[in-house]
Amino acid sequence: MTEPPPPPPGSSFVYGGMIAVGALLATLCGGCTLYFGGTTVSRMLTSHVDSGLTWVVFALLVGGLPTLGGLILVREGLRGLRRVKTPPQ
């Protein structure tokens, strides 16, 4: 059985960058989405305004998609880093 080829040099740096950028995206965009969505929902509950639902959907679309992208970057970066760090069997 042939062994898999060694990872290219610098791949751990790329995977670490993916993790860092993904964590920043998820943290900043997720926090902003949580803040604006939460304040809109609290205003809707206290003042009984129905137009806030539009803002919640808008916040989820504008901030939720980059948050999801950041989480995917973190997951794939961790997977790649594990692949680089594990010794061949």
CORLINPE-V85408 format. One record per residue. RES is the residue in one small letter. PHI is phi in whole degrees, -180 to 180 (none if undefined). PSI is psi in radians with two decimals (none if undefined). BURIAL is b if it has 24 or more other C-alpha atoms within 12 Angstrom, else e. Layout:
res=<RES RES>
phi=<PHI PHI>
psi=<PSI PSI>
burial=<BURIAL BURIAL>
This chain:
res=<m t e p p p p p p g s s f v y g g m i a v g a l l a t l c g g c t l y f g g t t v s r m l t s h v d s g l t w v v f a l l v g g l p t l g g l i l v r e g l r g l r r v k t p p q>
phi=<none -85 -84 -66 -66 -67 -66 -65 -65 88 -70 -67 -66 -65 -66 -64 -65 -61 -65 -65 -67 -64 -66 -64 -60 -64 -71 -70 -69 -67 -66 -66 -63 -63 -65 -69 -66 -67 -67 -67 -66 -67 -67 -64 -73 -86 -109 56 -98 -88 -75 -71 -62 -62 -71 -66 -64 -62 -65 -67 -72 -74 -101 -73 -67 -65 -63 -62 -62 -65 -66 -67 -61 -64 -62 -70 -65 -66 -62 -66 -66 -64 -64 -73 -79 -76 -73 -67 -95>
psi=<2.37 2.56 2.61 2.64 2.64 2.66 2.60 2.63 2.45 0.02 -0.55 -0.56 -0.72 -0.78 -0.64 -0.67 -0.68 -0.73 -0.77 -0.82 -0.72 -0.70 -0.70 -0.79 -0.86 -0.70 -0.89 -0.86 -0.67 -0.70 -0.72 -0.76 -0.74 -0.72 -0.93 -0.67 -0.72 -0.73 -0.62 -0.74 -0.69 -0.63 -0.66 -0.68 -0.57 -0.60 0.01 0.80 2.29 -0.29 -0.12 -0.40 -0.61 -0.70 -0.58 -0.78 -0.71 -0.77 -0.67 -0.65 -0.81 -0.69 -0.44 -0.64 -0.79 -0.57 -0.79 -0.73 -0.70 -0.71 -0.64 -0.70 -0.74 -0.79 -0.82 -0.58 -0.72 -0.70 -0.80 -0.68 -0.66 -0.68 -0.65 -0.67 -0.46 2.30 2.62 2.58 none>
burial=<e e e e e e e e e e e e e e b b e b b e b b b e b b b e b b e e b b e b b e e b b e e e e e e e e e e e e e e b e e b b e e b b e b b b b b b e b b e b b b e b b e e b e e e e e>
